[in-house]
């Protein structure tokens, strides 16, 4: 049977991994796919590096559009990243009748609706397993493995950089800035780590998962995003005393009023499996009505873990290459005419529990004032630590965990608490997810 010819756009870390794994496991992959899958063209600005990595066995060019329009190419793999040139190349490949594989979460989160619509018009497939959680097959699980279920929520540690930083801050008691520099030295964090530490990368991935889980369009612009750069070691320590660990979570939850789509640090009970995902590892927990909770764990980045997901997409497309387009797995799990325009709720409508840390004057009546304000807002207290003031100290910390409430109620109560003369400075607020 005729081999499937692949054009590779970008042969950096992931692209090099794809080429190496595809070459190393060629026979095994062909047995699974039913025919040989081979890279026949590579586009990269550094053609000399591309020649070294490929041994000069494929067509090399610095013009990526020549690959997307090459009549001999069946599948284009986009690994250049970004949302500008990558979008133009993706649409060029689709309009040329080629299937597309991409690991580009930003591209799909921002322009996915347009890309999937174009693919539907041209009867081609877009596969993107590597765009979320590296080598973990979470896209296939949501799109196919759980198709009998009504998915209730998805919560994931989907950024290895931030998970490494939070693990180190907890284990060693170090401040954020120091651990970030360590992560950069070890190669876990980029020179400019903004997308990672401010939650943008995780929000791209959460947006994709929400679309597949609930059959809605990509709505990245409506995601609530908070990072970890302002997180303090003292809160990680207090969370530990209360039996929790702090993780940066990407959460998508379906409620009758709409979809919660948010990324932020959250306290997670230390007994939960998700709380024990450490270092640069990723994990996604899915709650569904029929199967219950399922957990997907593994490496979320790296050359070969990500290459594993890219090549799995190549195998899937190869198997379905000649299939009737109407009988392929839909891009977003649901048939295109069944994708619903369900609203993403503003963060003020989120329902969750809270961790509150207040610096207060060490005098009688303070705690009563605070609890009265919370009660007025229908917020009940689940647990509390009141640190004893040291000798000669006039201030102390009060830490409270609340039961679930609507975020706008918590915001209003916190504003009233901060207005008390006995409360010094701002109240530190973190969300709490029992999962």
C-alpha positions as CSV (number, residue, x, y, z in Angstrom):
1,X,0.0,0.0,0.0
2,X,1.2,3.5,-0.8
3,X,3.0,5.2,2.1
4,X,1.6,8.3,3.8
5,X,3.9,11.2,3.1
6,X,4.3,13.8,5.9
7,X,5.6,17.4,5.6
8,X,7.1,18.6,8.9
9,X,7.0,22.3,9.7
10,X,9.7,23.0,12.3
11,X,12.3,20.6,13.4
12,X,13.2,22.0,16.8
13,X,12.9,20.1,20.1
14,X,9.6,18.4,19.3
15,X,10.1,18.2,15.6
16,X,13.4,16.5,16.1
17,X,11.7,14.1,18.5
18,X,9.0,13.3,15.9
19,X,11.6,12.5,13.3
20,X,13.7,10.3,15.6
21,X,10.8,8.3,17.0
22,X,9.2,7.8,13.6
23,X,12.5,6.6,12.3
24,X,13.3,4.4,15.3
25,X,9.9,2.7,15.5
26,X,9.0,2.8,11.8
27,X,8.1,-0.9,11.6
28,X,6.0,-1.0,14.7
29,X,4.1,2.2,13.6
30,X,3.5,0.8,10.2
31,X,2.0,-2.4,11.7
32,X,-0.4,-0.3,13.7
33,X,-1.3,2.2,10.9
34,X,-1.6,-0.3,8.1
35,X,1.0,1.4,5.9
36,X,4.3,3.2,6.2
37,X,4.3,6.8,7.5
38,X,7.3,8.7,6.4
39,X,8.5,12.3,6.6
40,X,9.5,13.3,3.1
41,X,9.8,17.1,3.5
42,X,11.0,19.4,6.3
43,X,10.7,23.2,6.5
44,X,12.8,25.1,9.0
45,X,14.6,28.4,8.9
46,X,17.8,26.7,10.0
47,X,18.2,24.3,7.0
48,X,21.7,23.3,8.2
49,X,20.4,22.0,11.5
50,X,17.6,20.3,9.7
51,X,20.1,18.6,7.5
52,X,22.1,17.3,10.5
53,X,19.0,16.0,12.2
54,X,17.6,14.2,9.1
55,X,20.8,13.1,7.6
56,X,19.8,14.8,4.4
57,X,17.3,12.0,3.6
58,X,14.3,14.3,3.0
59,X,13.5,17.4,1.0
60,X,14.7,20.5,3.0
61,X,13.4,24.1,2.6
62,X,13.1,27.3,4.5
63,X,9.8,28.0,2.7
64,X,7.1,26.3,4.8
65,X,4.4,27.2,2.3
66,X,6.1,25.1,-0.3
67,X,5.4,22.1,2.0
68,X,1.8,23.0,2.6
69,X,1.2,23.2,-1.2
70,X,3.4,20.1,-2.1
71,X,1.1,17.8,-4.1
72,X,3.0,14.7,-2.8
73,X,2.3,15.5,0.9
74,X,-0.7,13.9,2.5
75,X,-0.3,15.2,6.1
76,X,1.3,18.5,7.3
77,X,2.6,18.5,10.9
78,X,2.8,22.1,12.3
79,X,5.3,22.5,15.1
80,X,6.5,26.1,14.7
81,X,4.3,27.6,17.4
82,X,2.7,31.0,17.7
83,X,-0.6,32.2,16.3
84,X,0.4,34.3,13.3
85,X,2.4,32.4,10.7
86,X,1.2,29.1,12.2
87,X,-2.4,30.1,11.4
88,X,-1.6,31.0,7.8
89,X,0.3,27.7,7.3
90,X,-2.5,25.6,8.9
91,X,-5.1,27.2,6.6
92,X,-2.8,26.8,3.6
93,X,-2.4,23.1,4.3
94,X,-6.2,22.6,4.8
95,X,-7.1,24.6,1.7
96,X,-4.6,22.4,-0.2
97,X,-6.5,19.3,0.9
98,X,-4.0,18.1,3.4
99,X,-4.7,16.8,6.9
100,X,-3.2,18.7,9.7
101,X,-1.5,17.6,12.9
102,X,-0.5,20.3,15.4
103,X,0.9,20.6,18.9
104,X,0.1,24.3,18.9
105,X,-2.4,24.9,21.8
106,X,-2.3,28.7,21.4
107,X,-3.3,28.4,17.7
108,X,-6.3,26.2,18.5
109,X,-7.5,28.1,21.6
110,X,-7.4,31.4,19.7
111,X,-8.2,30.3,16.1
112,X,-9.5,26.8,16.5
113,X,-13.1,27.7,15.4
114,X,-11.9,29.1,12.1
115,X,-9.5,26.2,11.5
116,X,-12.0,23.5,12.3
117,X,-14.6,25.2,10.0
118,X,-12.1,25.3,7.2
119,X,-11.2,21.6,7.7
120,X,-14.9,20.7,7.6
121,X,-15.4,22.5,4.3
122,X,-12.4,20.8,2.8
123,X,-13.1,17.3,4.2
124,X,-9.8,17.0,6.0
125,X,-8.9,16.1,9.6
126,X,-7.2,18.2,12.2
127,X,-5.5,16.2,15.0
128,X,-4.0,17.8,18.1
129,X,-3.4,15.3,20.8
130,X,0.0,16.9,21.5
131,X,-1.5,20.3,22.2
132,X,-2.6,19.4,25.7
133,X,-0.5,17.6,28.3
134,X,2.2,16.4,26.0
135,X,2.2,12.6,25.8
136,X,-0.9,12.1,27.9
137,X,-3.7,10.9,25.6
138,X,-6.3,13.2,27.2
139,X,-7.8,14.5,23.9
140,X,-8.5,10.9,22.8
141,X,-10.0,10.1,26.2
142,X,-12.4,13.1,26.1
143,X,-13.3,12.8,22.5
144,X,-13.6,9.0,22.1
145,X,-13.1,7.0,25.3
146,X,-15.7,8.9,27.3
147,X,-18.2,9.5,24.5
148,X,-20.9,7.5,26.4
149,X,-20.7,10.0,29.3
150,X,-22.0,13.3,30.2
151,X,-18.9,15.0,31.4
152,X,-19.4,17.1,34.5
153,X,-16.0,18.7,35.0
154,X,-12.4,18.6,34.0
155,X,-9.5,19.7,36.3
156,X,-5.9,19.5,35.4
157,X,-2.3,20.3,36.3
158,X,-1.4,21.1,32.7
159,X,1.7,23.2,33.0
160,X,4.9,21.4,34.2
161,X,6.8,24.6,34.8
162,X,4.4,25.9,37.4
163,X,3.9,22.5,39.0
164,X,7.7,22.2,39.4
165,X,7.9,25.7,41.0
166,X,5.0,25.0,43.4
167,X,6.5,21.6,44.4
168,X,9.9,23.3,45.2
169,X,8.3,26.2,47.1
170,X,6.5,23.7,49.3
171,X,9.3,21.2,49.8
172,X,12.1,23.7,50.4
173,X,10.2,26.7,51.7
174,X,11.8,29.0,49.1
175,X,10.3,32.2,47.6
176,X,8.8,32.2,44.1
177,X,11.6,34.3,42.5
178,X,14.3,32.0,43.7
179,X,12.6,28.8,42.5
180,X,11.8,30.4,39.1
181,X,15.5,31.1,38.6
182,X,16.2,27.4,39.5
183,X,13.6,26.3,37.0
184,X,15.2,28.4,34.3
185,X,18.6,26.9,35.1
186,X,17.2,23.4,34.8
187,X,15.4,24.1,31.6
188,X,11.9,23.8,33.0
189,X,11.2,27.5,32.4
190,X,11.8,29.7,29.4
191,X,13.9,32.8,29.6
192,X,10.6,34.7,29.3
193,X,8.4,32.5,31.5
194,X,5.3,34.8,31.3
195,X,3.0,32.4,29.5
196,X,3.7,29.7,32.0
197,X,3.8,31.5,35.3
198,X,0.8,33.8,34.6
199,X,-1.4,30.8,33.5
200,X,-1.8,31.6,29.8
201,X,-0.4,28.3,28.6
202,X,-2.7,26.4,31.0
203,X,-5.6,28.5,29.8
204,X,-5.0,27.6,26.2
205,X,-5.1,23.9,27.1
206,X,-8.2,24.3,29.4
207,X,-10.0,26.1,26.6
208,X,-9.4,23.1,24.2
209,X,-10.5,20.6,26.8
210,X,-13.6,22.5,27.6
211,X,-14.6,22.6,24.0
212,X,-14.2,18.8,23.6
213,X,-15.8,18.0,27.0
214,X,-18.9,20.0,26.5
215,X,-19.3,20.4,22.7
216,X,-18.9,24.2,22.7
217,X,-16.7,26.5,20.5
218,X,-13.3,27.6,21.6
219,X,-13.7,30.6,23.9
220,X,-10.2,31.5,25.1
221,X,-11.1,35.2,25.4
222,X,-13.6,34.4,28.1
223,X,-11.3,32.2,30.3
224,X,-10.4,33.6,33.7
225,X,-6.7,33.5,34.1
226,X,-4.5,33.9,37.2
227,X,-0.9,32.8,37.6
228,X,1.4,31.9,40.5
229,X,3.8,34.9,40.4
230,X,2.2,36.6,43.5
231,X,1.8,33.4,45.5
232,X,3.7,33.5,48.8
233,X,5.5,30.7,50.6
234,X,3.6,31.5,53.8
235,X,0.3,30.5,52.2
236,X,1.8,27.2,50.9
237,X,2.9,26.5,54.5
238,X,-0.5,27.4,56.0
239,X,-2.3,25.2,53.4
240,X,-0.1,22.3,54.4
241,X,-1.0,22.8,58.1
242,X,-4.7,22.6,57.0
243,X,-4.1,19.4,55.0
244,X,-4.0,20.9,51.5
245,X,-1.5,21.5,48.7
246,X,-1.6,24.4,46.3
247,X,-1.6,23.6,42.6
248,X,-2.2,25.7,39.5
249,X,-5.3,24.2,38.0
250,X,-7.1,24.5,34.7
251,X,-10.8,23.9,35.4
252,X,-13.8,23.5,33.1
253,X,-17.1,22.8,34.9
254,X,-20.6,22.5,33.4
255,X,-23.4,24.1,35.4
256,X,-27.0,24.7,34.4
257,X,-26.3,28.4,33.9
258,X,-23.2,27.9,31.7
259,X,-19.5,26.8,31.7
260,X,-16.9,27.7,34.3
261,X,-13.6,28.1,32.5
262,X,-10.8,29.2,34.7
263,X,-7.1,28.9,35.5
264,X,-5.7,29.8,39.0
265,X,-3.8,28.5,42.0
266,X,-6.1,26.4,44.2
267,X,-5.9,24.5,47.4
268,X,-6.4,20.7,46.8
269,X,-6.8,18.2,49.7
270,X,-3.5,16.4,50.2
271,X,-5.3,13.1,50.1
272,X,-6.3,13.6,46.5
273,X,-4.2,12.0,43.8
274,X,-4.0,15.3,41.9
275,X,-2.5,16.9,44.9
276,X,0.4,14.4,44.8
277,X,1.4,15.1,41.2
278,X,4.9,16.6,41.7
279,X,7.7,18.2,39.7
280,X,7.2,18.9,36.1
281,X,4.5,16.1,35.6
282,X,1.0,16.7,34.4
283,X,-2.3,15.1,35.3
284,X,-5.9,15.6,34.3
285,X,-8.9,14.5,36.4
286,X,-12.3,14.0,34.6
287,X,-15.6,13.5,36.3
288,X,-18.3,11.9,34.2
289,X,-21.7,10.6,35.1
290,X,-21.3,7.0,34.0
291,X,-17.7,6.1,34.6
292,X,-17.1,8.5,37.6
293,X,-13.7,10.0,38.1
294,X,-10.8,9.0,35.8
295,X,-7.2,10.3,36.1
296,X,-4.7,10.7,33.3
297,X,-1.0,11.2,34.3
298,X,2.3,11.5,32.6
299,X,4.9,13.8,31.1
300,X,3.4,17.0,29.8
301,X,6.4,18.2,27.7
302,X,9.7,17.0,26.2
303,X,10.8,15.9,22.8
304,X,9.8,12.3,22.8
305,X,6.7,12.4,25.1
306,X,5.2,15.1,22.8
307,X,6.4,13.2,19.7
308,X,4.5,10.2,21.0
309,X,1.3,12.2,20.8
310,X,2.1,13.7,17.4
311,X,2.8,10.3,15.9
312,X,-0.4,8.8,17.5
313,X,-2.3,11.5,15.5
314,X,-0.4,10.5,12.3
315,X,-1.5,6.9,12.9
316,X,-5.1,7.9,13.5
317,X,-5.2,10.0,10.3
318,X,-3.5,7.2,8.3
319,X,-6.2,4.7,9.4
320,X,-9.0,7.1,8.5
321,X,-7.3,8.5,5.4
322,X,-9.7,6.9,2.9
323,X,-12.8,7.0,5.2
324,X,-15.9,8.8,4.4
325,X,-15.5,12.3,5.9
326,X,-18.9,12.1,7.5
327,X,-17.9,9.0,9.5
328,X,-14.7,10.3,11.0
329,X,-14.3,11.3,14.6
330,X,-15.5,14.9,14.9
331,X,-12.8,17.5,15.8
332,X,-14.6,18.6,19.0
333,X,-16.2,15.2,19.8
334,X,-19.6,16.4,18.9
335,X,-20.9,16.6,15.3
336,X,-20.3,20.1,13.9
337,X,-24.0,21.0,13.7
338,X,-24.4,19.9,17.3
339,X,-21.8,22.2,18.8
340,X,-23.7,24.5,21.2
341,X,-23.0,28.2,21.9
342,X,-23.2,27.8,25.7
343,X,-22.0,30.9,27.6
344,X,-18.8,30.9,29.6
345,X,-19.7,32.3,33.0
346,X,-17.9,35.4,34.4
347,X,-15.6,34.6,37.3
348,X,-18.0,36.4,39.7
349,X,-20.5,33.6,39.1
350,X,-18.1,30.8,40.0
351,X,-19.1,28.6,42.9
352,X,-16.2,27.3,45.0
353,X,-14.7,27.4,48.5
354,X,-12.0,29.8,49.7
355,X,-8.8,30.1,51.7
356,X,-8.6,33.5,53.4
357,X,-5.5,34.9,55.2
358,X,-5.9,38.1,57.2
359,X,-3.3,40.1,59.1
360,X,-5.1,41.5,62.1
361,X,-4.5,43.4,65.3
362,X,-4.1,41.1,68.3
363,X,-7.1,42.2,70.3
364,X,-10.4,40.9,71.4
365,X,-13.5,41.1,69.1
366,X,-11.6,40.9,65.8
367,X,-12.6,37.4,65.1
368,X,-16.2,38.1,66.0
369,X,-16.3,41.0,63.5
370,X,-14.9,38.9,60.7
371,X,-17.2,35.9,61.2
372,X,-20.2,38.3,61.4
373,X,-19.4,39.7,58.0
374,X,-19.0,36.3,56.5
375,X,-22.3,35.2,58.0
376,X,-24.0,38.2,56.6
377,X,-22.8,37.1,53.2
378,X,-24.1,33.5,53.8
379,X,-20.5,32.2,53.9
380,X,-19.8,29.5,56.5
381,X,-16.4,28.6,57.9
382,X,-15.1,25.1,57.5
383,X,-11.7,25.3,59.3
384,X,-9.5,28.0,60.9
385,X,-6.1,28.7,62.2
386,X,-5.5,31.6,64.5
387,X,-1.7,32.0,65.1
388,X,-0.7,33.1,68.5
389,X,1.0,36.5,68.5
390,X,4.6,36.3,69.6
391,X,6.0,38.2,72.6
392,X,6.0,41.9,71.8
393,X,3.9,41.4,68.6
394,X,0.8,43.4,68.1
395,X,-0.4,41.6,65.0
396,X,-1.2,38.0,64.1
397,X,-2.6,35.9,61.2
398,X,-6.0,34.4,61.0
399,X,-6.5,31.8,58.3
400,X,-10.0,30.5,57.3
401,X,-11.3,27.9,54.9
402,X,-14.9,28.5,53.8
403,X,-17.6,26.3,52.5
404,X,-18.8,26.8,48.9
405,X,-20.2,30.2,47.9
406,X,-20.6,32.3,44.8
407,X,-17.5,34.3,44.1
408,X,-19.3,37.7,44.1
409,X,-20.4,37.1,47.7
410,X,-16.8,36.3,48.7
411,X,-15.6,39.5,47.0
412,X,-18.1,41.6,48.7
413,X,-17.4,40.1,52.1
414,X,-13.6,40.5,51.7
415,X,-14.1,44.2,50.9
416,X,-16.0,44.7,54.1
417,X,-13.3,42.8,56.1
418,X,-10.5,44.9,54.6
419,X,-12.4,48.0,55.7
420,X,-12.2,47.0,59.4
421,X,-9.7,49.0,61.4
422,X,-8.4,45.8,63.0
423,X,-7.5,44.3,59.6
424,X,-4.1,45.3,58.3
425,X,-3.7,45.4,54.5
426,X,-5.3,43.2,52.0
427,X,-6.9,39.8,52.6
428,X,-5.1,37.0,50.7
429,X,-7.7,34.9,48.9
430,X,-7.2,31.6,47.2
431,X,-9.8,29.2,45.8
432,X,-10.2,25.7,47.2
433,X,-11.3,22.7,45.1
434,X,-12.1,19.4,46.8
435,X,-12.3,17.6,43.5
